[in-house]
Amino acid sequence: MTHEPNYSTTRMKMTDFALPVIHYRDNPFRIVQTICEQIGARPATSIAEAQTASYMAKYLRRAGLTVWTDPFIAPIPSGGDAILIALLATAVIVLWPTSQAYAITAAVLCVITALIAGSSFFSWLTLRRAESQNVIGTLASVHPPTRRVVLLTPLDTHRPPDPLFGREVRLGASIALLTLVTIEYIAPLPLISQIRIAIMAIPTIYLIMAASTELWSYTQAHSVGAVSYASAIASMLTAVDDVGRLQHTEIWVVGIGSGTTGAGVRHLLKQYPFDSEGTFFIGIEGIGRGALSYIIHDYKSRFQTADPTLIQRVIEATTGVRAEPSIAGFTTIVDPILKAKRRAISIATLDQKGRVPLQGSAKDTPAAVNPALLEQATRLIANTMRNLEH
């Protein structure tokens, strides 16, 4: 007969092992698939944009953030500026034979309209307005905060791009028209009048075509936006999930409504007067295809650069991540923030022209996204946030 020890009174020898911290978070590529396949195209001010805001709010609440939605009224671009520019350009040619003074006035107004087109000052031309929303989540620091980091990316998606290159080229054509009219008024070319008027009509014809193609673009369906901006949302959410609470840095996560028009960013700055020294904005543009980049400045803002401290923190965050400094070939989401003299930088994946690949294209689907690049962007954002602690 064997003796069975009484384990209830036997002292057990305990050995302490370091337990791994296992953190479960969503695969960012699955977030991209959910947004693109279950919600789909997300025009500014649409129900789909609001559904994306709701999806993001649920994710952030589950991650332990305090979340609220901040509604606002946003203009809906209608192409009215392009039509007005084309009408003024046409008026120049029509008026020239009978009243040169009126024709020159119309040319000056054409240039002014092209200059302010798309600005908030010009929003009175937009006949339609609708409600949009920013969704905001905040995560308090462990200790009293000494700084704040604000991550932001658009909730909406793009239409197909204007085939005739948009506002910048229209402005150039308007200036060319004014120049030709001025030359014709001061020192006419030694040509017959019909040929001189035909030369002046070249910019006008272009502007009429530009108005037609822009109106065409407004009739096209929006992209489902896997790169712009479902992947940006996914990178932002999973980076916050990875980082958790920081010791001295308060985290804000903002899904920008009407982000493609800039209305949501302007509302955010108006609604929340962030301090200029202790708040750092990180705009997350299109992510998932191209070269992972941190944007020093865009093609128009040569002297309006990203914040030097943020540039340094991003450089430090590239340990184990392949990312490079770039000049963006588009206006970044943080452009209004930099103009307001706040500290900001953008992170994006760019093509060789400095643009986000497939933006507005029907090909911008989850199949176009590189999941490994998505993880790299998530790591870069998370590392940057951690580096701001120092």
DRENDO-1510 file (C-alpha; in Angstrom, 1 decimal, always signed):
<recs>
REC; n; res; u; v; w
REC; 1; MET; +0.0; +0.0; +0.0 .
REC; 2; THR; +1.3; +3.4; -1.0 .
REC; 3; HIS; +1.2; +6.5; +1.2 .
REC; 4; GLU; -0.5; +9.5; -0.4 .
REC; 5; PRO; +0.9; +12.8; +1.0 .
REC; 6; ASN; -1.5; +15.4; +2.3 .
REC; 7; TYR; -1.0; +18.2; -0.2 .
REC; 8; SER; -3.2; +20.5; +1.9 .
REC; 9; THR; -0.5; +20.7; +4.6 .
REC; 10; THR; +2.6; +20.4; +2.5 .
REC; 11; ARG; +4.5; +23.6; +2.0 .
REC; 12; MET; +4.9; +24.2; -1.7 .
REC; 13; LYS; +8.1; +25.5; -3.3 .
REC; 14; MET; +7.2; +28.6; -5.3 .
REC; 15; THR; +9.3; +30.0; -8.1 .
REC; 16; ASP; +8.7; +33.5; -9.4 .
REC; 17; PHE; +8.7; +33.9; -13.2 .
REC; 18; ALA; +8.4; +37.2; -15.1 .
REC; 19; LEU; +5.0; +37.1; -16.7 .
REC; 20; PRO; +4.7; +38.6; -20.2 .
REC; 21; VAL; +2.4; +41.5; -20.7 .
REC; 22; ILE; +0.0; +40.3; -23.4 .
REC; 23; HIS; -1.9; +43.1; -25.1 .
REC; 24; TYR; -4.6; +42.3; -27.6 .
REC; 25; ARG; -5.6; +44.9; -30.1 .
REC; 26; ASP; -7.2; +44.9; -33.4 .
REC; 27; ASN; -5.2; +44.2; -36.6 .
REC; 28; PRO; -5.2; +47.6; -38.3 .
REC; 29; PHE; -5.9; +46.0; -41.7 .
REC; 30; ARG; -9.1; +44.6; -40.3 .
REC; 31; ILE; -10.2; +48.1; -39.3 .
REC; 32; VAL; -9.5; +49.2; -42.9 .
REC; 33; GLN; -11.6; +46.3; -44.3 .
REC; 34; THR; -14.5; +47.1; -41.8 .
REC; 35; ILE; -14.6; +50.8; -42.8 .
REC; 36; CYS; -14.3; +50.3; -46.5 .
REC; 37; GLU; -16.5; +47.2; -46.9 .
REC; 38; GLN; -19.2; +47.8; -44.3 .
REC; 39; ILE; -19.5; +51.6; -44.5 .
REC; 40; GLY; -18.0; +52.3; -48.0 .
REC; 41; ALA; -17.6; +55.6; -49.6 .
REC; 42; ARG; -17.8; +58.5; -47.1 .
REC; 43; PRO; -18.7; +61.9; -48.7 .
REC; 44; ALA; -18.3; +64.9; -46.4 .
REC; 45; THR; -21.5; +65.5; -44.3 .
REC; 46; SER; -23.0; +62.2; -45.4 .
REC; 47; ILE; -24.5; +59.4; -43.3 .
REC; 48; ALA; -21.5; +57.3; -44.1 .
REC; 49; GLU; -19.2; +59.9; -42.6 .
REC; 50; ALA; -21.4; +59.9; -39.4 .
REC; 51; GLN; -21.2; +56.1; -39.3 .
REC; 52; THR; -17.4; +56.3; -39.5 .
REC; 53; ALA; -17.5; +58.7; -36.6 .
REC; 54; SER; -19.7; +56.3; -34.6 .
REC; 55; TYR; -17.4; +53.4; -35.4 .
REC; 56; MET; -14.4; +55.4; -34.2 .
REC; 57; ALA; -16.2; +56.5; -31.0 .
REC; 58; LYS; -17.0; +52.9; -30.1 .
REC; 59; TYR; -13.4; +51.9; -30.6 .
REC; 60; LEU; -12.0; +54.7; -28.5 .
REC; 61; ARG; -14.5; +54.1; -25.6 .
REC; 62; ARG; -13.4; +50.4; -25.6 .
REC; 63; ALA; -9.8; +51.6; -25.4 .
REC; 64; GLY; -10.7; +53.6; -22.3 .
REC; 65; LEU; -10.8; +57.1; -23.7 .
REC; 66; THR; -13.4; +59.7; -22.9 .
REC; 67; VAL; -15.3; +60.3; -26.1 .
REC; 68; TRP; -17.7; +63.0; -27.4 .
REC; 69; THR; -18.9; +64.2; -30.8 .
REC; 70; ASP; -18.7; +67.8; -31.7 .
REC; 71; PRO; -21.2; +68.7; -34.5 .
REC; 72; PHE; -20.8; +71.7; -36.8 .
REC; 73; ILE; -22.3; +73.1; -40.1 .
REC; 74; ALA; -20.0; +72.6; -43.1 .
REC; 75; PRO; -20.3; +74.0; -46.6 .
REC; 76; ILE; -20.6; +71.4; -49.4 .
REC; 77; PRO; -18.4; +72.4; -52.4 .
REC; 78; SER; -20.6; +72.8; -55.5 .
REC; 79; GLY; -18.1; +74.0; -58.2 .
REC; 80; GLY; -19.7; +77.5; -58.1 .
REC; 81; ASP; -16.3; +79.1; -58.0 .
REC; 82; ALA; -15.2; +77.5; -61.2 .
REC; 83; ILE; -18.4; +78.5; -63.0 .
REC; 84; LEU; -18.0; +82.1; -61.8 .
REC; 85; ILE; -14.4; +82.2; -63.0 .
REC; 86; ALA; -15.4; +80.9; -66.4 .
REC; 87; LEU; -18.3; +83.4; -66.7 .
REC; 88; LEU; -16.0; +86.3; -65.8 .
REC; 89; ALA; -13.4; +85.1; -68.4 .
REC; 90; THR; -16.1; +84.9; -71.0 .
REC; 91; ALA; -17.3; +88.4; -70.2 .
REC; 92; VAL; -13.7; +89.7; -70.9 .
REC; 93; ILE; -13.9; +88.5; -74.5 .
REC; 94; VAL; -17.5; +89.5; -75.0 .
REC; 95; LEU; -17.0; +93.0; -73.6 .
REC; 96; TRP; -13.6; +93.8; -75.2 .
REC; 97; PRO; -14.9; +95.0; -78.6 .
REC; 98; THR; -17.3; +97.4; -77.0 .
REC; 99; SER; -15.9; +98.4; -73.6 .
REC; 100; GLN; -12.3; +97.7; -72.8 .
REC; 101; ALA; -12.5; +99.3; -69.4 .
REC; 102; TYR; -15.3; +96.8; -68.4 .
REC; 103; ALA; -13.4; +94.0; -70.0 .
REC; 104; ILE; -10.3; +94.8; -67.9 .
REC; 105; THR; -12.4; +95.0; -64.8 .
REC; 106; ALA; -13.9; +91.6; -65.5 .
REC; 107; ALA; -10.3; +90.2; -65.9 .
REC; 108; VAL; -9.2; +91.7; -62.6 .
REC; 109; LEU; -12.3; +90.1; -60.9 .
REC; 110; CYS; -11.5; +86.8; -62.6 .
REC; 111; VAL; -8.0; +86.8; -61.0 .
REC; 112; ILE; -9.4; +87.8; -57.6 .
REC; 113; THR; -12.0; +85.1; -57.7 .
REC; 114; ALA; -9.4; +82.5; -58.6 .
REC; 115; LEU; -7.2; +83.7; -55.7 .
REC; 116; ILE; -9.9; +83.3; -53.1 .
REC; 117; ALA; -11.7; +80.3; -54.5 .
REC; 118; GLY; -11.9; +77.5; -52.0 .
REC; 119; SER; -11.2; +79.8; -49.0 .
REC; 120; SER; -13.6; +80.2; -46.1 .
REC; 121; PHE; -14.1; +83.8; -47.2 .
REC; 122; PHE; -15.5; +82.5; -50.5 .
REC; 123; SER; -17.9; +80.1; -48.8 .
REC; 124; TRP; -20.8; +82.4; -49.5 .
REC; 125; LEU; -20.8; +81.0; -53.0 .
REC; 126; THR; -21.6; +77.5; -51.7 .
REC; 127; LEU; -25.4; +77.2; -51.7 .
REC; 128; ARG; -25.6; +73.9; -49.8 .
REC; 129; ARG; -24.6; +73.3; -46.2 .
REC; 130; ALA; -25.1; +70.3; -44.0 .
REC; 131; GLU; -24.1; +69.0; -40.5 .
REC; 132; SER; -20.8; +67.3; -40.1 .
REC; 133; GLN; -19.0; +66.3; -36.9 .
REC; 134; ASN; -15.6; +65.8; -35.3 .
REC; 135; VAL; -15.3; +62.8; -33.0 .
REC; 136; ILE; -12.9; +63.4; -30.2 .
REC; 137; GLY; -11.4; +61.0; -27.6 .
REC; 138; THR; -9.1; +62.0; -24.8 .
REC; 139; LEU; -6.9; +59.9; -22.5 .
REC; 140; ALA; -5.6; +61.6; -19.3 .
REC; 141; SER; -1.9; +61.2; -18.3 .
REC; 142; VAL; -0.9; +59.3; -15.2 .
REC; 143; HIS; +0.5; +62.4; -13.6 .
REC; 144; PRO; -0.6; +66.1; -14.1 .
REC; 145; PRO; +0.0; +66.8; -17.8 .
REC; 146; THR; +2.8; +69.0; -19.0 .
REC; 147; ARG; +2.0; +68.6; -22.7 .
REC; 148; ARG; -0.7; +67.4; -25.1 .
REC; 149; VAL; -0.5; +65.4; -28.3 .
REC; 150; VAL; -3.4; +65.7; -30.8 .
REC; 151; LEU; -3.7; +63.0; -33.5 .
REC; 152; LEU; -6.1; +63.8; -36.3 .
REC; 153; THR; -7.2; +62.3; -39.6 .
REC; 154; PRO; -10.2; +62.9; -41.9 .
REC; 155; LEU; -13.3; +60.8; -41.6 .
REC; 156; ASP; -14.5; +61.4; -45.2 .
REC; 157; THR; -13.1; +60.5; -48.6 .
REC; 158; HIS; -12.3; +62.2; -52.0 .
REC; 159; ARG; -14.1; +62.4; -55.3 .
REC; 160; PRO; -12.1; +61.7; -58.4 .
REC; 161; PRO; -9.6; +64.5; -58.9 .
REC; 162; ASP; -10.2; +67.3; -61.3 .
REC; 163; PRO; -8.6; +66.2; -64.7 .
REC; 164; LEU; -7.4; +69.8; -65.5 .
REC; 165; PHE; -5.4; +70.2; -62.3 .
REC; 166; GLY; -7.7; +72.4; -60.2 .
REC; 167; ARG; -7.4; +75.8; -58.6 .
REC; 168; GLU; -3.7; +76.5; -59.1 .
REC; 169; VAL; -3.9; +76.1; -62.9 .
REC; 170; ARG; -7.1; +78.1; -63.0 .
REC; 171; LEU; -5.4; +80.9; -61.2 .
REC; 172; GLY; -2.5; +80.8; -63.7 .
REC; 173; ALA; -5.0; +80.9; -66.6 .
REC; 174; SER; -6.8; +83.9; -65.0 .
REC; 175; ILE; -3.5; +85.7; -64.6 .
REC; 176; ALA; -2.6; +84.9; -68.2 .
REC; 177; LEU; -5.9; +86.4; -69.4 .
REC; 178; LEU; -5.4; +89.6; -67.4 .
REC; 179; THR; -1.8; +89.9; -68.8 .
REC; 180; LEU; -3.0; +89.5; -72.4 .
REC; 181; VAL; -5.7; +92.0; -71.9 .
REC; 182; THR; -3.3; +94.5; -70.3 .
REC; 183; ILE; -0.8; +94.1; -73.2 .
REC; 184; GLU; -3.6; +94.5; -75.7 .
REC; 185; TYR; -4.7; +97.7; -74.0 .
REC; 186; ILE; -1.3; +99.2; -73.6 .
REC; 187; ALA; +0.7; +98.0; -76.6 .
REC; 188; PRO; -1.3; +95.8; -79.0 .
REC; 189; LEU; +0.6; +93.2; -80.9 .
REC; 190; PRO; +1.2; +94.0; -84.7 .
REC; 191; LEU; -1.5; +91.5; -85.7 .
REC; 192; ILE; -5.0; +91.9; -87.1 .
REC; 193; SER; -7.7; +92.4; -84.4 .
REC; 194; GLN; -9.4; +89.0; -84.9 .
REC; 195; ILE; -6.1; +87.1; -84.2 .
REC; 196; ARG; -5.4; +89.2; -81.1 .
REC; 197; ILE; -8.8; +88.4; -79.7 .
REC; 198; ALA; -8.3; +84.7; -80.6 .
REC; 199; ILE; -5.1; +84.8; -78.6 .
REC; 200; MET; -6.9; +86.4; -75.6 .
REC; 201; ALA; -9.6; +83.7; -75.9 .
REC; 202; ILE; -7.1; +80.8; -75.3 .
REC; 203; PRO; -7.1; +81.2; -71.4 .
REC; 204; THR; -10.9; +81.7; -71.5 .
REC; 205; ILE; -11.4; +78.5; -73.4 .
REC; 206; TYR; -9.3; +76.7; -70.9 .
REC; 207; LEU; -11.3; +78.1; -68.0 .
REC; 208; ILE; -14.5; +77.1; -69.6 .
REC; 209; MET; -13.2; +73.6; -70.0 .
REC; 210; ALA; -11.9; +73.6; -66.4 .
REC; 211; ALA; -15.3; +74.5; -65.1 .
REC; 212; SER; -16.9; +71.7; -67.1 .
REC; 213; THR; -14.4; +69.1; -65.8 .
REC; 214; GLU; -14.8; +70.3; -62.2 .
REC; 215; LEU; -18.6; +70.0; -62.5 .
REC; 216; TRP; -18.1; +66.5; -64.0 .
REC; 217; SER; -15.9; +65.5; -61.0 .
REC; 218; TYR; -18.8; +66.5; -58.6 .
REC; 219; THR; -21.1; +64.0; -60.4 .
REC; 220; GLN; -18.7; +61.1; -59.7 .
REC; 221; ALA; -18.9; +58.7; -56.9 .
REC; 222; HIS; -16.5; +59.1; -53.9 .
REC; 223; SER; -13.8; +56.6; -53.4 .
REC; 224; VAL; -14.1; +54.0; -50.6 .
REC; 225; GLY; -10.8; +55.4; -49.5 .
REC; 226; ALA; -8.7; +52.6; -48.1 .
REC; 227; VAL; -5.5; +54.6; -48.3 .
REC; 228; SER; -7.3; +57.9; -47.9 .
REC; 229; TYR; -8.3; +57.6; -45.1 .
REC; 230; ALA; -9.4; +54.3; -43.6 .
REC; 231; SER; -5.8; +53.2; -43.2 .
REC; 232; ALA; -5.0; +56.5; -41.5 .
REC; 233; ILE; -7.8; +56.0; -39.1 .
REC; 234; ALA; -6.6; +52.4; -38.4 .
REC; 235; SER; -3.0; +53.5; -37.8 .
REC; 236; MET; -4.2; +56.2; -35.4 .
REC; 237; LEU; -6.5; +54.0; -33.4 .
REC; 238; THR; -4.0; +51.1; -33.1 .
REC; 239; ALA; -1.2; +53.4; -32.2 .
REC; 240; VAL; -3.2; +54.9; -29.3 .
REC; 241; ASP; -4.1; +51.3; -28.3 .
REC; 242; ASP; -0.5; +50.3; -28.3 .
REC; 243; VAL; +0.7; +53.4; -26.3 .
REC; 244; GLY; -2.0; +53.5; -23.6 .
REC; 245; ARG; -1.6; +56.2; -20.9 .
REC; 246; LEU; +1.5; +58.3; -20.9 .
REC; 247; GLN; +3.1; +59.7; -17.7 .
REC; 248; HIS; +2.9; +63.4; -18.4 .
REC; 249; THR; +1.3; +63.7; -21.9 .
REC; 250; GLU; -2.5; +64.0; -22.4 .
REC; 251; ILE; -3.6; +62.3; -25.6 .
REC; 252; TRP; -6.3; +63.6; -27.9 .
REC; 253; VAL; -7.6; +61.5; -30.9 .
REC; 254; VAL; -9.7; +63.4; -33.4 .
REC; 255; GLY; -11.6; +62.1; -36.4 .
REC; 256; ILE; -12.1; +65.2; -38.6 .
REC; 257; GLY; -15.4; +65.7; -40.3 .
REC; 258; SER; -15.3; +67.3; -43.7 .
REC; 259; GLY; -11.6; +66.8; -43.5 .
REC; 260; THR; -11.2; +67.0; -47.3 .
REC; 261; THR; -12.5; +70.6; -47.3 .
REC; 262; GLY; -10.6; +71.7; -44.2 .
REC; 263; ALA; -13.9; +72.7; -42.4 .
REC; 264; GLY; -13.4; +70.2; -39.6 .
REC; 265; VAL; -9.9; +71.4; -38.7 .
REC; 266; ARG; -10.9; +75.0; -38.7 .
REC; 267; HIS; -13.8; +74.2; -36.4 .
REC; 268; LEU; -11.5; +72.3; -34.1 .
REC; 269; LEU; -9.2; +75.2; -33.7 .
REC; 270; LYS; -12.1; +77.6; -33.2 .
REC; 271; GLN; -13.8; +75.4; -30.6 .
REC; 272; TYR; -10.6; +74.5; -28.6 .
REC; 273; PRO; -8.0; +77.2; -28.1 .
REC; 274; PHE; -5.1; +74.9; -27.6 .
REC; 275; ASP; -2.0; +76.5; -26.1 .
REC; 276; SER; +0.7; +77.1; -28.7 .
REC; 277; GLU; +3.7; +75.7; -26.7 .
REC; 278; GLY; +2.5; +72.6; -25.0 .
REC; 279; THR; +0.2; +71.1; -27.7 .
REC; 280; PHE; +1.6; +69.0; -30.5 .
REC; 281; PHE; -0.5; +68.1; -33.5 .
REC; 282; ILE; +0.2; +65.1; -35.7 .
REC; 283; GLY; -1.8; +64.9; -38.9 .
REC; 284; ILE; -2.1; +61.4; -40.4 .
REC; 285; GLU; -2.7; +61.6; -44.1 .
REC; 286; GLY; -3.1; +58.7; -46.5 .
REC; 287; ILE; -1.4; +55.6; -45.2 .
REC; 288; GLY; -0.7; +52.1; -46.7 .
REC; 289; ARG; +0.8; +52.5; -50.1 .
REC; 290; GLY; +4.0; +54.3; -51.1 .
REC; 291; ALA; +7.0; +55.5; -49.0 .
REC; 292; LEU; +6.4; +56.2; -45.3 .
REC; 293; SER; +7.2; +59.8; -44.8 .
REC; 294; TYR; +7.1; +62.7; -42.3 .
REC; 295; ILE; +6.3; +65.9; -44.1 .
REC; 296; ILE; +8.6; +68.9; -43.6 .
REC; 297; HIS; +6.4; +71.2; -45.6 .
REC; 298; ASP; +4.0; +71.1; -48.6 .
REC; 299; TYR; +4.7; +72.4; -52.1 .
REC; 300; LYS; +3.1; +75.8; -51.4 .
REC; 301; SER; +4.4; +76.5; -47.9 .
REC; 302; ARG; +8.2; +76.5; -48.4 .
REC; 303; PHE; +8.6; +78.8; -45.4 .
REC; 304; GLN; +5.9; +77.3; -43.2 .
REC; 305; THR; +7.6; +74.2; -42.0 .
REC; 306; ALA; +6.7; +71.4; -39.5 .
REC; 307; ASP; +7.6; +72.1; -35.9 .
REC; 308; PRO; +11.3; +71.4; -35.3 .
REC; 309; THR; +10.7; +69.6; -32.0 .
REC; 310; LEU; +8.2; +67.3; -33.7 .
REC; 311; ILE; +10.6; +66.7; -36.6 .
REC; 312; GLN; +13.3; +65.6; -34.1 .
REC; 313; ARG; +10.9; +63.3; -32.2 .
REC; 314; VAL; +9.8; +61.6; -35.4 .
REC; 315; ILE; +13.4; +61.1; -36.5 .
REC; 316; GLU; +14.0; +59.5; -33.1 .
REC; 317; ALA; +10.9; +57.4; -33.6 .
REC; 318; THR; +12.3; +55.9; -36.9 .
REC; 319; THR; +14.3; +53.3; -34.9 .
REC; 320; GLY; +13.2; +50.0; -36.5 .
REC; 321; VAL; +11.0; +51.9; -39.0 .
REC; 322; ARG; +11.9; +53.0; -42.5 .
REC; 323; ALA; +10.6; +56.6; -42.9 .
REC; 324; GLU; +12.0; +59.6; -44.7 .
REC; 325; PRO; +11.5; +63.4; -44.7 .
REC; 326; SER; +9.4; +64.6; -47.7 .
REC; 327; ILE; +7.9; +67.6; -49.3 .
REC; 328; ALA; +4.2; +67.0; -49.9 .
REC; 329; GLY; +2.7; +67.7; -53.4 .
REC; 330; PHE; -0.6; +68.6; -51.8 .
REC; 331; THR; -2.0; +70.8; -49.0 .
REC; 332; THR; -1.8; +68.8; -45.8 .
REC; 333; ILE; -4.5; +68.4; -43.2 .
REC; 334; VAL; -2.3; +70.4; -40.7 .
REC; 335; ASP; -2.0; +73.4; -43.0 .
REC; 336; PRO; -4.6; +75.5; -41.1 .
REC; 337; ILE; -2.9; +74.5; -37.8 .
REC; 338; LEU; +0.5; +75.7; -39.0 .
REC; 339; LYS; -1.1; +78.9; -40.3 .
REC; 340; ALA; -2.4; +79.4; -36.7 .
REC; 341; LYS; +1.2; +79.2; -35.5 .
REC; 342; ARG; +0.7; +75.9; -33.7 .
REC; 343; ARG; +3.2; +73.0; -33.5 .
REC; 344; ALA; +2.3; +70.4; -36.1 .
REC; 345; ILE; +3.6; +67.7; -38.5 .
REC; 346; SER; +2.1; +65.3; -40.9 .
REC; 347; ILE; +2.8; +61.6; -41.5 .
REC; 348; ALA; +1.9; +59.9; -44.7 .
REC; 349; THR; +2.8; +57.4; -47.4 .
REC; 350; LEU; +3.7; +59.2; -50.6 .
REC; 351; ASP; +4.5; +58.4; -54.2 .
REC; 352; GLN; +7.4; +59.8; -56.2 .
REC; 353; LYS; +5.5; +63.1; -56.8 .
REC; 354; GLY; +4.9; +63.6; -53.1 .
REC; 355; ARG; +1.2; +62.7; -53.3 .
REC; 356; VAL; -0.9; +60.1; -51.5 .
REC; 357; PRO; -1.3; +57.3; -54.0 .
REC; 358; LEU; -4.8; +56.5; -55.5 .
REC; 359; GLN; -6.5; +59.5; -53.7 .
REC; 360; GLY; -10.0; +59.7; -55.0 .
REC; 361; SER; -9.6; +56.7; -57.3 .
REC; 362; ALA; -11.9; +53.7; -57.6 .
REC; 363; LYS; -8.8; +51.6; -57.1 .
REC; 364; ASP; -8.3; +52.9; -53.6 .
REC; 365; THR; -9.6; +49.7; -52.0 .
REC; 366; PRO; -8.2; +47.4; -49.2 .
REC; 367; ALA; -6.5; +45.4; -51.9 .
REC; 368; ALA; -4.2; +48.4; -52.5 .
REC; 369; VAL; -3.0; +48.6; -48.9 .
REC; 370; ASN; +0.2; +47.0; -47.8 .
REC; 371; PRO; -0.5; +45.6; -44.3 .
REC; 372; ALA; +3.2; +45.6; -43.3 .
REC; 373; LEU; +3.4; +49.3; -44.2 .
REC; 374; LEU; +0.3; +49.9; -42.1 .
REC; 375; GLU; +2.0; +48.3; -39.1 .
REC; 376; GLN; +5.1; +50.4; -39.7 .
REC; 377; ALA; +3.1; +53.6; -39.7 .
REC; 378; THR; +1.4; +52.5; -36.5 .
REC; 379; ARG; +4.8; +52.0; -34.9 .
REC; 380; LEU; +6.1; +55.4; -36.1 .
REC; 381; ILE; +3.1; +57.2; -34.6 .
REC; 382; ALA; +3.3; +55.3; -31.3 .
REC; 383; ASN; +7.0; +55.9; -31.0 .
REC; 384; THR; +6.6; +59.6; -31.7 .
REC; 385; MET; +4.0; +59.9; -29.0 .
REC; 386; ARG; +6.3; +58.1; -26.5 .
REC; 387; ASN; +9.2; +60.4; -27.4 .
REC; 388; LEU; +7.2; +63.5; -26.6 .
REC; 389; GLU; +7.4; +62.5; -23.0 .
REC; 390; HIS; +11.0; +63.6; -22.9 .
</recs>
